[in-house]
């Protein structure tokens, strides 16, 4: 299982199609992947497990969201 995830992360080029967000405007897709990343990170960290599978969500939201949002969000989260 971990090998499959590692292969997907390594071969990652751009965000794949998500049927939940069929429209051109990908703002909701960006935000959903942002939330999924932080939820995944929090859940796995609280259980003491490796949070590397959460990197997928991080890469997707970083490719979908505008860079100004990504830099702003990372600054806000480190301040908490």
Secondary structure, DSSP 8 states (H G I E B T S, - for coil): -HHHHHHHHHT--S----TT--SS--HHHHHHHHHHHHHHHHHHHHTT---GGGHHHHHHHHHHS-HHHHHHHHHHHHH-
